Amino acid sequence: NIEPIMKNRSGVTDWYSISGDKVTITKSGTVFLTYNQDIITNGTSGYVYTIVYVNGTAISYQLISNTNNYWDGIHNSWSGYLNTGDYIQINYRCASGNITAWDHNVWSNYSFLWFK
């Protein structure tokens, strides 16, 4: 689950709603998303990747090599204008191996900024 920091420059939080893995925009505006997720994968070759989706369409990709049972961070960002009802999703996948651990504390963060 995403536990994002969601705000705009004035601290207003009524521009979005969260349901499951979707962040739905309730007020049109420009959204800036940046995130860092620490993970462990069990593979020694191949890679793990993350994708940002808007309305089900992949729009931003990032990958790192599998971490060979060590912690490593994967980072991604995207910005663009979204209309009311548009939604954002973030997904992680492994080309080989598996993600075996996720940091849910201070080493990972998800930030969404909204501007009218």
Buried (B, 14 or more C-beta within 10 A) or exposed (E): EBEBEBBBEEEEEEBBEBEEEBBBBEBBBEBBBBBBBBBBBBBEEEBBBBBBBBEEEEEBEBBBEBBEEEEBEBEBEBEBEBEEEBBBBBEBEBEEBEBEEEBEEEEBBBBBBBEE
